[in-house]
Each structure stands twice: as structure tokens, then as C-alpha cells.
Amino acid sequence: MSEREKKRVAVIGATGVVGQTIAQVLAERGFPVGEYVPVATGDRGERTVNGLGRTWTVCAIEEMDFGGVDICFFSAGAAVSREMIPKALDRGCRVVDNTTAYRMDADVPLVVPEINSSEVTPDTWLVSCPNCAAINLVMTLAPILREVSIERVVVTSLQSVSGAGKEAVAELDAQVRSDLSGEEAKARVFAKPIAFNCLPKIGELGDSGDTVEEQKIIEETRKILGKPSLGIVATAVRVPVRVGHALSVNVELSDELSLEDARGLWQESPGIEFDDRLPTPVDVAGRDTVIVGRLRRDVSRPHAISYWAVGDNLRKGAATNSVQIAELWCSL
């Protein structure tokens, strides 16, 4: 590839766990990076970051000039995205936003490339990357939906602590050490200790009683699948796992779908594996595949099936999906 075809790529939030994973995925997938611009927000004391085979000087967000940047990944929170993305767009930069800032904006595509890549065109300058749990869910629902209509989805999302950032991972590790030493496990990132525990509340509660995380799963799934009235019930639980989200899913269909046909639909779909040997978050950590298992008939409801799915929330649930979106622009 010529130097002219290579891209000047920036990552906002480059020192965070998702930002570091984006750099890792860019290198692994051979993305045409000519120059890498890692950008940090806040005074974290981090002046350099490793990625793409070398050490880079970190730019402070206040000093960032988007001029000449071809593609910018935002992963530093919705407030930063709302403030800085308009500036990036004004300078002719294409943006992949991995925050909630624009996900439900009707004019901004919410994209999982295996499902709705056609929404990314030469005229698209801003694309939102969905919520990590929503990505895993739609990856499993979309193949079914191509075969038979879905009437209702009930999903419980068991979410790892890395979804709350590297400070949350450090807190889990510290609490495990404290608990095993007979000391008090102190909670700072979460409302209660997460080690050896489960917290059935991710985000603030809304008027409906659903948390912010549960609302994301519901609303974003509907948008990605193009089914605004799809019935979805979601429960999001934080669990003491470092990396990897798991989903327990029950789907009511409009017509019969055999278990064999369901397996076949997943096996034929890119980015999905079917494995009935009990897939777990440990099995999928570090991978870009969503693994489905525990498929069974729900005999309490007509045309209903239940299954289990796991995916790496840092990779397909965030970084890899974001890089795949950028690759769509490179292929146009």
C-alpha cells in the first residue's frame, strides 16, 4: 500500500482499556495506519502509550488539532464526544464514536458490520458503535430474523467489570486479595463490592425501573435490527469477571424454527460460532467471535427457544467493531 493510501488515525481515550484495545486491533488486522495519534483526557499522568509496534507520545485533548486526521475513534465518554466530535467533523475527519452520545440520533448510523454495513457510505462521516451487550445480542438475533419474525426477546446480560474501565478491573483484583486475606473489601467504582458478588444494577434507574444499561440494550437492538416495536425485556448484571459478557436469551418467534435450523443459521453467519460444550467468557476473551451454546426449546411458549452467548466486550463489543466500521470506509 502506498503512503498516500495510508491513514492518519487518532484515538480519543487512547490510554483507557478500550483505546488500548483499538490500537491492538488496528495492528492485528493490518489497518493502513500511516500515523497514529493517541489522545488522552484528564490529567492521568500518562505521557506515552504503546501500540502498533512502538511507543507514542500522548496528546492532551485540549491540544488536539483534528486537521489532517482521516479517521478518529472516540472512546472517552459521551461528554467528550458531544464536545469534540463536531470539531473533528468540521476539520474533515471521519469519526467512529464508541460512546452513547449519538447512538440514538436518527441521522447517525448505529452499525454492526455483519448486520447493517450498507449504512456506511462515502457520504457517511459519523458512525456510532453500539453498546457491547447490544452488539452480542444482535449478532445472535439477526441470523434468526432473516429466517423468521421475532415476537419478543427476554435477555439477561452478565457483564464483566472491564465494561466499566480499567479502574473497575483493578478494584475487582484488589477486592479479591482483600477478601482472601480476611480484610474488608472496599468499593469505590461500584456501589458494593463486586468480588465474589453480583450487582443487578448497571447505570442509573430510569422512570420505567430499567437501568440506563438496560435501556441501551433495548433501544439499540431495535435500531440496529430496524425493528422499532420489537418487544424486548432486558436485565443487566455486573459479575466478577475481568473480560467477556454473557447473555442468557429467550426468543419467541412467529413460527416454528427447529433447533437444527437455528444452529445452521448461526454457523453460516460471519462472526459467530456455535459450541454446545458450555462456552464461557474465559473461552472468548481475546477473540472477536460471539459464541452461542446451550440451545434448547422453551416448552412453556409456542415457537420459543432459549440459548446462551458470550463475547469479548473489549473487542467485538467495542474495539474490533469500531475498527471494522473504519475498514468499511477504506473499502469504498
PyMOL commands that set and color helices and strands:
alter all, ss='L'
color gray80, all
select helices_A, chain A and resi 3-5+17-28+61-63+78-90+113-119+132-145+161-164+166-180+212-225+259-267+281-284+315-331
alter helices_A, ss='H'
color red, helices_A
select strands_A, chain A and resi 7-12+33-40+48-51+54-57+59-60+71-74+94-97+126-128+150-159+231-238+245-253+272-274+290-297+304-311
alter strands_A, ss='S'
color yellow, strands_A
deselect
rebuild
show_as cartoon
